[in-house]
């Protein structure tokens, strides 16, 4: 069983000095952390990497250092489940469609994205779309949040948005 923490749009230090302590406590047992961009500074990525393996992509607000270091998109395969990871761009209404277009022909089962700060976990035509929202910024969002995926024996057994207090 693989527990995956999904975060995006952390915007440190512009929106907060650090991630919420509730988030840090909850990710301790994660085997993998996916970050869908707008990390903004390297130290956040370094701190996450001390907890678990991190796969991350750059977002439009990331530093030049991160944009140089990270890809625009990534494909992660866990137990045969293919996850497409990208930040996204455009208006909130367009983000999901744009992210999907980045992975045309890649046989993706889960699309993880950010940018809009709007938390979403939604199955459409057998494909899972997961936007974890933001743990530090509520622009366009009703609450602070992150996501969780659990994959077991090649199946997605849990996909959820976790609301932070």
C-alpha positions in Angstrom: 0.0 0.0 0.0 1.4 3.4 -1.0 0.2 6.5 0.8 0.7 9.7 -1.2 0.3 13.2 0.1 -0.7 15.7 -2.7 0.0 19.4 -2.2 0.1 22.5 -4.4 0.3 26.2 -4.3 2.2 26.5 -1.0 3.4 30.0 -1.9 6.0 30.2 0.9 6.9 32.9 2.1 4.4 35.1 0.3 1.2 33.6 1.8 2.7 32.0 5.0 6.0 31.5 6.7 5.6 27.8 6.7 3.1 25.0 5.9 0.5 24.5 8.6 1.7 22.3 11.5 -1.4 20.1 10.9 -0.1 19.3 7.4 3.4 18.5 8.6 2.0 16.1 11.3 -0.3 14.3 8.8 2.4 13.6 6.1 4.9 11.8 8.4 3.7 8.4 7.2 3.6 9.3 3.5 5.7 7.2 1.2 5.5 9.9 -1.6 4.7 13.6 -1.7 3.5 15.1 -5.0 3.8 18.9 -5.3 1.9 20.4 -8.2 3.9 23.7 -8.3 4.0 27.2 -6.9 6.4 26.0 -4.2 8.1 29.4 -4.7 11.4 28.7 -2.7 13.8 25.8 -2.5 13.7 25.5 1.3 10.1 24.2 1.2 11.1 21.4 -1.2 14.2 20.6 0.9 12.1 20.3 4.0 9.5 18.0 2.3 12.3 15.8 1.0 13.4 15.1 4.6 10.0 13.3 5.2 9.5 11.3 2.0 10.4 11.0 -1.7 9.1 14.1 -3.4 8.1 14.5 -7.1 7.4 18.1 -8.0 6.8 20.3 -11.0 7.2 24.1 -11.3 4.4 26.5 -11.3 4.0 30.0 -12.7 5.0 31.7 -9.3 8.1 29.6 -8.7 11.6 31.0 -8.4 13.9 30.8 -11.4 16.0 28.3 -9.4 13.0 26.0 -9.1 11.9 26.5 -12.8 15.4 25.4 -13.8 15.4 22.4 -11.5 11.9 21.0 -11.9 10.0 19.8 -15.0 6.7 21.4 -16.3 5.1 17.9 -16.1 6.0 14.5 -14.7 4.6 11.0 -15.0 4.8 8.8 -11.9 3.9 5.1 -12.0 3.0 3.4 -8.8 1.9 -0.3 -8.9 0.8 0.2 -12.5 -1.2 3.4 -11.9 0.0 6.2 -14.0 -0.2 9.7 -12.5 0.3 12.9 -14.5 1.6 15.8 -12.4 1.4 19.4 -13.7 0.7 22.8 -12.3 -1.7 24.1 -14.9 -2.3 27.6 -16.3 -5.1 29.8 -17.4 -8.4 30.6 -15.7 -9.8 28.2 -13.0 -12.4 26.9 -15.5 -9.7 26.0 -18.0 -7.0 24.4 -15.8 -8.2 20.8 -15.8 -8.7 20.7 -19.6 -5.2 22.2 -20.2 -3.5 19.8 -17.8 -5.2 16.9 -19.5 -3.9 18.1 -22.9 -0.3 18.0 -21.6 -0.6 14.3 -21.2 -2.3 13.3 -24.5 -1.2 9.8 -25.5 0.4 9.1 -22.1 -2.2 6.7 -20.8 -2.7 8.6 -17.5 -5.3 7.4 -15.0 -4.8 10.2 -12.4 -4.3 13.9 -13.2 -2.8 15.9 -10.3 -2.8 19.7 -10.8 -3.0 23.0 -9.0 -3.0 26.6 -10.0 -6.6 27.4 -9.3 -6.4 26.8 -5.6 -9.8 25.1 -5.9 -9.8 21.7 -4.2 -11.3 19.0 -6.3 -11.4 15.2 -6.4 -13.5 14.0 -9.2 -13.9 10.9 -11.4 -14.7 11.6 -15.0 -15.0 8.8 -17.6 -12.9 6.5 -15.5 -10.1 9.1 -14.9 -9.4 10.8 -11.6 -8.7 14.5 -11.4 -7.2 15.8 -8.1 -6.5 19.4 -7.3 -5.4 19.6 -3.6 -6.2 23.3 -3.3 -3.7 25.3 -1.2 -2.7 24.9 2.4 -1.8 28.6 2.7 -3.9 30.6 0.3 -7.7 30.8 -0.2 -7.8 32.9 -3.3 -10.6 31.2 -5.3 -11.0 28.6 -2.6 -13.3 28.1 0.4 -10.7 26.7 2.7 -7.1 25.6 3.1 -6.5 22.0 2.0 -4.3 19.2 0.6 -5.0 15.8 -0.9 -4.3 12.2 -0.2 -4.2 9.2 -2.5 -3.7 5.6 -1.5 -2.8 3.0 -4.0 -3.0 -0.7 -3.1 -2.4 -3.7 -5.5 -2.7 -1.5 -8.5 -5.9 0.2 -7.5 -6.8 3.6 -6.2 -8.4 2.8 -2.9 -8.6 6.3 -1.5 -8.7 9.8 -3.0 -9.7 12.7 -0.9 -9.3 16.4 -0.1 -8.4 17.1 3.5 -9.6 20.4 4.8 -7.2 22.2 7.2 -8.4 24.1 10.2 
